[in-house]
Amino acid sequence: MSRKKLVFVCYVCLISHGLLAQEKKNFQNLEFTINIDDEVVIPSIAYEYYFQVGKKGKLFIGPGIRMFGVSSGDDWRFAQTNAPEDNFKDGDPNVNAFIADETRIAALNLGIYFLYRFKRFEVGLNTDLVGFTINESVSGTFENASNGSLTRVENVRAQQFVLFPFDGSYNTEIIWAGYQISERSLLKTGITFSDYKYEISKDKLPGVEQEKNAYERIFTTITIGYNYRF
């Protein structure tokens, strides 16, 4: 079974389990967040449907859909995706890179959401699973780690399809904590892992060996958000 089919089957099973639940306090959630670090501000909006599970009624699991985007006029460096994790640093000479003149990426993704409730306090995590990227083509410079050469490349686009954690651009809220300020409203903060990927076709770089043609930039940001329940 392919990775995409496996993710889809798991997603359907989750929804089916929730629909079969009886007399549970399920709820819908509309979420507005911004993710911030010293380089970027990433706004997002999400719709989630939570199913109450377990005998204690404190655990909620559900599907959701999230739209987010990033835009920058700075020269951001995207490292080749097969680079070791400790090499995702700006200016690392050992890693092929794409240096974008500007960055404009948005994504619409389906995800899975977890929430645990302690009276008015809540903690949770979530991640995008599948989706697609909406973006404009950009220009930039390819930096060849083997010889230090620089090559201009035009009409580079972000990876179109999203499959966590392999392809595309996605957000993962590693952990968040929130407080219900009213029956329908919650304020939250947490830590989000954001991954953005561009793709350079091999025909744009003749003579360059590319084990993978995807180039990514990873952000770990502070999340601030507001949730409305209904």
Salt bridges, closest charged atoms under 4 A:
GLU31 OE1 - LYS188 NZ 2.95
GLU39 OE2 - ARG217 NH2 2.70
ASP90 OD1 - ARG217 NH1 3.06
ASP101 OD2 - ARG152 NH2 2.86
GLU102 OE2 - ARG104 NH1 2.68
GLU122 OE2 - ARG117 NE 3.05
GLU122 OE1 - ARG229 NH2 2.70
ASP128 OD1 - ARG66 NH2 2.89
GLU136 OE1 - ARG104 NE 3.11
GLU143 OE1 - ARG77 NH2 3.11
GLU154 OE2 - ARG152 NH2 3.85
GLU173 OE2 - ARG66 NH1 3.61
GLU173 OE1 - LYS188 NZ 2.99
ASP195 OD2 - LYS197 NZ 3.31
GLU216 OE1 - LYS197 NZ 3.65
